[in-house]
Amino acid sequence: MAPRCRAGWRGVVVVGMLLALAAGGLRAGRGHEWPQWRGPNRDGVWSESGLIERFAAPQIPVKWRVPVGSGYCGPTVAGGRVYVMDKIEGPPTQERIHCFDAETGRPLWQHAYECSYAGIQYAAGPRASITIDDGRAYALGARGHLHCLDATTGAVLWRRNCFDEYQIRLPLWGIAAAPLVDGERVIVQIGGSNGACLVAFDKRTGAERWRALDDRPSYSAPILVQQAGQPVLVCWTGDRVVGLDPATGRLHWEYPFPARMVVIAIATPVVSGDRLFLTSFYEGSLMLRLRQDRLAVERIWQRAGQNEQHGHFRSRAVEGEKAVEERGFPCLRSRPTW
């Protein structure tokens, strides 16, 4: 799971030990970087070898620390640099995109822009992690400001004000799903009007490539899976779980999973083999089977109720026949029992 900066504080937040730990694997090569939300494959798996079983002391030495503003953005690490977003109270209120040297914490560049947080609850700052791909940094703010910057220099290559351009139906806690790069496209869940819940942009120019769905937006980051021999874009919106063609946005399949109360679909879907797992505080847990003979899904099981333990923010892990979550939550079998 991506390291998180401390969130919800007003004023200055110190980002130190977690960023240093995230950067620690960079000497081993690109395979140990963390260039996007939940890691290289967007699955929360860290591929480092030789991990220690216990720390030598209660306090891990802090390699470096730097002050930043408040926010919920998880840092990402690529090319010897650490990227994170924050918010500075105004006037004018600004969102900022930061880049630090991973070895020393030295600020390398910063880009700031005005951003009102009107209509956003828990307005501490940006939510979505920055995605690094092919020398570019893709940053999506809480009100839908999408920037593509040169990852080395911070120069703005293109930008889109999605809130104005797509008449975003802003969710209570703002835009939170990290951008996903697939081939020549960068895909975002923004909840735009007129069939623009999901939008794909040309990653080099920012031109729109496709838009899809009239669904309410959620906070869950889209992922790519392989199904029936082809790539499928899986996204959990505020109304359903969908599988789309990532090249065109065409709908392959859907499974209704609407919010009974407020939309609180936050956790990123987890895939293990042919199983797709989702969990929400109000809607409960859902295990779907990704059919491999055709582009379709079927429900394996679903659990919800006052006595159930379900994930609120975190994605669970599927291990063997169990779906497990940290902090001692009970295991759920990934296959039905009778």
C-alpha positions as CSV (number, residue, x, y, z in Angstrom):
1,M,0.0,0.0,0.0
2,A,1.3,3.4,-0.9
3,P,2.9,5.3,1.9
4,R,0.6,8.1,3.1
5,C,1.4,11.6,4.2
6,R,-0.2,12.8,7.5
7,A,-3.6,14.2,6.6
8,G,-6.1,16.5,8.1
9,W,-3.7,18.9,9.8
10,R,-4.0,22.6,9.3
11,G,-0.9,24.5,8.2
12,V,2.4,22.6,8.0
13,V,2.7,18.9,7.9
14,V,6.1,17.2,8.2
15,V,6.8,14.4,5.6
16,G,9.9,12.5,6.7
17,M,10.4,8.9,7.6
18,L,7.7,7.5,5.3
19,L,9.1,9.3,2.3
20,A,12.6,8.2,3.1
21,L,11.5,4.6,3.4
22,A,9.6,4.8,0.1
23,A,12.7,6.2,-1.6
24,G,15.0,3.6,0.0
25,G,14.6,1.0,-2.8
26,L,15.6,3.3,-5.6
27,R,19.2,2.3,-5.7
28,A,18.1,-1.2,-6.6
29,G,16.6,0.0,-9.9
30,R,13.3,0.9,-11.5
31,G,11.6,-2.3,-10.5
32,H,11.6,-1.1,-6.9
33,E,10.0,2.3,-7.5
34,W,6.5,3.3,-6.5
35,P,5.5,5.5,-9.5
36,Q,1.7,5.5,-9.0
37,W,-1.1,4.7,-6.5
38,R,-0.5,1.3,-5.0
39,G,2.7,0.7,-6.8
40,P,4.1,-0.3,-10.2
41,N,1.2,-2.6,-11.0
42,R,-1.4,-0.7,-9.0
43,D,-1.9,-3.8,-6.8
44,G,-0.3,-2.8,-3.5
45,V,2.6,-5.3,-4.0
46,W,6.1,-4.3,-3.0
47,S,8.7,-6.4,-4.9
48,E,11.7,-5.7,-2.8
49,S,13.7,-8.7,-1.6
50,G,15.6,-9.3,1.7
51,L,13.1,-7.6,3.9
52,I,13.9,-7.6,7.6
53,E,11.6,-9.2,10.1
54,R,12.0,-6.6,12.8
55,F,13.5,-3.2,13.3
56,A,16.6,-2.9,15.4
57,A,15.1,-0.1,17.6
58,P,11.6,1.3,18.3
59,Q,12.4,4.4,16.3
60,I,13.5,4.1,12.6
61,P,16.1,6.7,11.8
62,V,14.7,9.6,9.8
63,K,16.7,10.1,6.7
64,W,15.3,13.5,5.9
65,R,12.2,15.5,6.4
66,V,10.6,18.6,4.7
67,P,7.6,20.7,5.5
68,V,4.6,20.6,3.3
69,G,1.0,21.7,3.6
70,S,-2.0,19.5,4.4
71,G,-3.6,16.9,2.3
72,Y,-4.4,13.2,1.8
73,C,-2.1,12.5,-1.2
74,G,0.0,9.4,-1.0
75,P,3.6,10.1,-2.1
76,T,4.9,8.4,-5.3
77,V,8.6,7.6,-6.1
78,A,10.2,7.4,-9.5
79,G,13.6,8.3,-11.1
80,G,15.2,9.3,-7.8
81,R,12.4,11.7,-7.0
82,V,9.5,11.9,-4.6
83,Y,6.2,13.5,-5.7
84,V,3.3,14.7,-3.5
85,M,0.5,17.3,-3.5
86,D,-0.7,19.6,-0.8
87,K,-2.9,22.6,-0.1
88,I,-2.1,26.0,1.2
89,E,-4.8,28.2,2.8
90,G,-5.4,31.5,1.1
91,P,-6.3,33.9,0.2
92,P,-6.0,32.6,-2.4
93,T,-6.3,28.9,-1.5
94,Q,-3.8,26.9,-3.6
95,E,-3.1,23.3,-4.5
96,R,0.6,22.5,-5.0
97,I,2.5,19.8,-6.8
98,H,5.9,19.0,-5.2
99,C,9.0,17.1,-6.4
100,F,11.8,16.3,-3.9
101,D,15.2,14.6,-4.3
102,A,14.7,11.0,-2.9
103,E,18.1,10.8,-1.4
104,T,18.3,14.2,0.3
105,G,14.8,15.7,0.4
106,R,16.0,18.7,-1.4
107,P,13.1,20.5,-3.2
108,L,13.6,20.2,-7.0
109,W,10.5,22.0,-8.2
110,Q,7.0,23.1,-7.3
111,H,3.9,24.1,-9.2
112,A,1.0,25.9,-7.5
113,Y,-2.4,27.0,-8.8
114,E,-5.5,28.6,-7.3
115,C,-8.2,26.1,-6.2
116,S,-11.3,26.8,-4.3
117,Y,-12.5,24.0,-2.0
118,A,-16.1,25.2,-2.0
119,G,-18.4,22.2,-1.6
120,I,-15.7,19.8,-0.4
121,Q,-16.0,18.2,3.0
122,Y,-12.7,17.3,4.9
123,A,-11.0,20.1,2.9
124,A,-7.5,19.4,4.1
125,G,-6.1,19.1,0.6
126,P,-5.6,16.9,-2.5
127,R,-6.5,13.2,-2.4
128,A,-5.1,11.5,-5.5
129,S,-1.5,10.3,-5.8
130,I,0.6,11.6,-8.7
131,T,1.1,9.1,-11.5
132,I,4.6,9.1,-13.1
133,D,4.9,7.7,-16.6
134,D,7.4,8.1,-19.4
135,G,9.0,11.2,-17.9
136,R,5.7,12.9,-17.2
137,A,3.8,13.5,-13.9
138,Y,0.0,13.4,-13.9
139,A,-1.6,15.2,-11.0
140,L,-5.4,15.4,-10.3
141,G,-6.6,17.9,-7.7
142,A,-9.6,17.6,-5.5
143,R,-11.8,19.8,-7.8
144,G,-10.6,18.2,-11.0
145,H,-7.6,20.3,-12.1
146,L,-5.6,17.8,-14.2
147,H,-2.0,18.7,-14.9
148,C,0.6,16.9,-17.0
149,L,4.1,18.1,-16.1
150,D,7.7,17.3,-17.0
151,A,8.7,15.0,-14.2
152,T,12.2,16.3,-14.2
153,T,11.7,20.1,-14.5
154,G,8.1,20.6,-13.4
155,A,7.3,22.5,-16.7
156,V,3.6,22.3,-17.4
157,L,3.1,20.3,-20.7
158,W,-0.7,20.6,-20.7
159,R,-3.6,21.1,-18.3
160,R,-7.4,20.6,-18.1
161,N,-9.9,22.3,-15.8
162,C,-12.2,19.3,-15.7
163,F,-14.6,20.9,-13.2
164,D,-15.5,23.6,-15.7
165,E,-15.0,21.7,-18.9
166,Y,-17.1,18.6,-17.9
167,Q,-19.5,20.1,-15.3
168,I,-18.3,17.7,-12.6
169,R,-20.9,16.5,-10.1
170,L,-18.5,16.9,-7.3
171,P,-18.6,14.1,-4.7
172,L,-18.8,15.1,-1.0
173,W,-15.0,14.6,-0.4
174,G,-13.8,15.8,-3.8
175,I,-12.0,14.0,-6.6
176,A,-9.8,11.2,-5.2
177,A,-9.1,8.5,-7.8
178,A,-5.5,8.6,-9.0
179,P,-5.0,8.9,-12.8
180,L,-4.3,5.7,-14.6
181,V,-2.0,5.6,-17.7
182,D,-2.6,3.0,-20.3
183,G,-0.6,3.1,-23.5
184,E,-1.0,6.6,-24.9
185,R,-4.0,7.5,-22.7
186,V,-4.4,8.8,-19.2
187,I,-7.7,7.8,-17.7
188,V,-9.5,9.6,-14.8
189,Q,-12.7,9.1,-12.9
190,I,-14.1,12.6,-12.5
191,G,-17.9,12.3,-12.5
192,G,-18.5,14.7,-15.4
193,S,-21.9,15.4,-16.9
194,N,-23.1,14.2,-20.3
195,G,-21.5,10.8,-20.2
196,A,-18.2,11.8,-18.7
197,C,-17.9,9.9,-15.4
198,L,-14.7,8.5,-16.9
199,V,-12.6,10.4,-19.4
200,A,-9.5,9.3,-21.3
201,F,-7.0,12.0,-22.5
202,D,-4.1,11.7,-24.9
203,K,-1.2,11.5,-22.4
204,R,1.1,13.7,-24.6
205,T,-1.3,16.4,-25.7
206,G,-4.3,16.4,-23.3
207,A,-6.8,16.0,-26.1
208,E,-9.9,14.0,-25.1
209,R,-9.8,10.4,-26.5
210,W,-13.1,9.1,-25.1
211,R,-15.7,9.6,-22.4
212,A,-18.0,7.0,-20.8
213,L,-20.9,6.6,-18.4
214,D,-23.4,8.9,-16.8
215,D,-22.7,7.3,-13.3
216,R,-22.1,9.2,-10.1
217,P,-18.4,9.4,-9.3
218,S,-16.8,7.4,-6.5
219,Y,-13.4,7.7,-4.9
220,S,-12.1,4.3,-6.1
221,A,-9.1,4.3,-8.5
222,P,-9.6,2.4,-11.8
223,I,-7.4,-0.5,-12.6
224,L,-6.4,-2.6,-15.6
225,V,-6.9,-6.4,-15.7
226,Q,-6.5,-9.2,-18.2
227,Q,-9.7,-11.0,-19.0
228,A,-10.5,-13.4,-21.8
229,G,-7.2,-12.6,-23.4
230,Q,-7.6,-8.8,-23.5
231,P,-7.1,-5.8,-21.3
232,V,-10.1,-4.5,-19.5
233,L,-10.5,-1.3,-17.6
234,V,-12.3,-2.0,-14.3
235,C,-13.8,0.9,-12.4
236,W,-16.1,1.1,-9.4
237,T,-18.3,4.1,-9.8
238,G,-21.0,5.4,-7.4
239,D,-23.6,3.1,-9.1
240,R,-21.9,0.0,-10.4
241,V,-18.8,-2.0,-11.2
242,V,-17.9,-1.8,-14.9
243,G,-15.5,-3.4,-17.3
244,L,-14.6,-1.1,-20.3
245,D,-12.4,-1.3,-23.3
246,P,-9.5,1.0,-22.3
247,A,-8.9,2.0,-25.9
248,T,-12.4,3.2,-26.6
249,G,-14.4,3.4,-23.4
250,R,-16.9,0.9,-24.7
251,L,-18.8,-1.0,-22.0
252,H,-18.0,-4.8,-21.9
253,W,-19.9,-5.7,-18.7
254,E,-21.4,-4.2,-15.6
255,Y,-22.6,-5.3,-12.1
256,P,-24.9,-3.1,-10.1
257,F,-23.4,-2.0,-6.8
258,P,-25.2,1.2,-6.0
259,A,-24.8,3.3,-2.8
260,R,-27.8,2.8,-0.5
261,M,-26.8,6.0,1.4
262,V,-24.0,8.3,0.5
263,V,-21.5,7.2,-2.1
264,I,-18.6,5.8,-0.1
265,A,-16.9,3.5,-2.7
266,I,-13.2,4.2,-1.8
267,A,-11.1,1.1,-1.8
268,T,-9.4,0.1,-5.0
269,P,-10.7,-3.2,-6.4
270,V,-8.4,-6.2,-5.8
271,V,-7.9,-9.0,-8.4
272,S,-6.6,-12.5,-7.7
273,G,-6.8,-14.9,-10.6
274,D,-10.3,-14.8,-11.9
275,R,-11.7,-13.1,-8.8
276,L,-12.5,-9.4,-8.3
277,F,-13.1,-8.2,-4.8
278,L,-14.6,-4.9,-3.6
279,T,-15.5,-3.7,-0.1
280,S,-17.3,-0.7,1.3
281,F,-18.4,0.5,4.7
282,Y,-22.1,0.6,3.9
283,E,-22.5,-1.7,0.9
284,G,-20.5,-4.5,2.3
285,S,-18.1,-6.9,0.5
286,L,-18.6,-8.3,-3.0
287,M,-16.7,-11.0,-4.8
288,L,-17.1,-11.3,-8.5
289,R,-15.8,-13.9,-11.0
290,L,-14.1,-12.5,-14.1
291,R,-15.3,-15.0,-16.8
292,Q,-12.4,-16.1,-19.0
293,D,-14.4,-17.5,-21.8
294,R,-16.1,-14.2,-22.5
295,L,-16.1,-10.6,-21.3
296,A,-18.6,-11.0,-18.4
297,V,-18.8,-11.2,-14.6
298,E,-20.8,-13.2,-12.2
299,R,-21.3,-12.9,-8.5
300,I,-19.7,-15.5,-6.2
301,W,-20.9,-14.0,-3.0
302,Q,-21.9,-10.7,-1.3
303,R,-22.1,-9.9,2.4
304,A,-23.6,-6.8,4.1
305,G,-25.1,-6.2,7.5
306,Q,-24.7,-4.5,10.9
307,N,-22.6,-7.4,12.2
308,E,-20.2,-7.5,9.3
309,Q,-16.7,-6.0,9.2
310,H,-16.1,-4.3,5.9
311,G,-13.3,-2.1,4.6
312,H,-13.9,1.7,4.7
313,F,-10.8,3.2,3.1
314,R,-8.3,0.4,2.6
315,S,-8.2,-2.2,-0.1
316,R,-8.2,-5.8,1.2
317,A,-5.7,-8.4,0.0
318,V,-6.8,-11.7,-1.5
319,E,-4.6,-14.5,-0.3
320,G,-5.4,-18.0,-1.4
321,E,-9.0,-18.6,-0.5
322,K,-9.3,-15.7,1.8
323,A,-9.9,-11.9,1.6
324,V,-8.0,-10.3,4.4
325,E,-7.5,-6.8,5.8
326,E,-5.0,-5.4,8.2
327,R,-5.8,-4.3,11.8
328,G,-7.3,-7.7,12.8
329,F,-10.4,-7.7,10.7
330,P,-11.7,-11.2,10.1
331,C,-11.0,-13.1,7.0
332,L,-13.6,-13.8,4.4
333,R,-13.5,-16.8,2.2
334,S,-13.1,-15.9,-1.5
335,R,-15.2,-18.9,-2.5
336,P,-18.7,-19.7,-1.2
337,T,-19.2,-22.2,1.6
338,W,-22.4,-24.1,2.1
